[in-house]
């Protein structure tokens, strides 16, 4: 579908296409797809890349309802360029693979270069590398009532397996989103100008990366990004529940509990990272936590490292080896908190606890 086209696709099945099953481009083009199934889109020849279920570019628009995309390569739904928009209601996207060389992503939703995507009432499962990716300034992805399960690592390097990633200036808005069973991190916001806002987010069961045994984070905000979390549940992750690394984090009414250590010995017999903290702030540009609960995180409930003027208010901190740890010149304004039940120290300074390395970029 080229510039100026309007197409309505309804009650149909598209299978074993090459490059893109549905492709719409141009500022006046519109695709409306309802009750459409897209299966096993194949990479283009001879390049052997792409293999996208629905592709929207160059300012085109797509309205998707009850669309199912199974298999394919690179992305189930890919939206590219300023003015390009997609609105999807009740989509199901699963088993999207990386390209045949194992170098590209295999996302459910991939938005970049100023695209806008709205998704509601969706499930994404068993896709490769990262389930949802938002890249570049002016790119906006909104997710409402979305479940993301079991993102798979990249097949050659065994890296990633991330639930959601916003990077390089993109904006991500989440409401009633559940991310479970991912690797490396459940949600990442990375890069100057990147913004994450989430209400009712649940992240559980993030495991370490298969490539190097690192990661295992619930939500990781890094390198100039900003995140606002309200009413989030971050539970049963490895290494860290919440992390702000040279980034800003505001958390209100959040529960972070049962963060556990990564495996001590990795499959290659190297030692794994020994982190298991509810919240880690490493040189955070801003940190404010209030009306929250940190419970039974195995190492430290709250670790504030090289961070000035952090705020911790009306928060309960309980269990683990340490309660609240401040180190490397950190300062915290503490107001009406309850810190108790740590097996070593409820409050500690300069404990020398290690902090995690920031996740790598994906989708580039």
URUR-V287364 format. One line per field, one symbol per residue. ss: DSSP state (2 for helix, 1 for strand, 0 for the rest). burial: # if it has 9 or more other ideal C-beta (glycine too) atoms within 8 Angstrom, else .. A space follows every 50 residues. Layout:
ss->???
burial->???
This chain:
ss->00000111111111100101111110000111111111100100000000 01111110001111100111001111111100001111100111001000 00000111111100011111111110010111111000011111111110 01000000000111111000111111111100101111110000111110 01110010000000001111110001111100111001111111100111 11001110010000100000100001111111000111110011100001 11111000011110011100011111100001111001110000111110 00000000000000
burial->#.#.#.#.##...#..#.########..###########.####...### ###############################..###########.####. .#.#################.####.##########..######.####. #####..##################.###############.######## ####.####.#.#######################.############## ##.####.####...#.....#############..####.####.#### #####.#..####.####.########..####...#.#..#..##.#.. #.#.##.##..##.
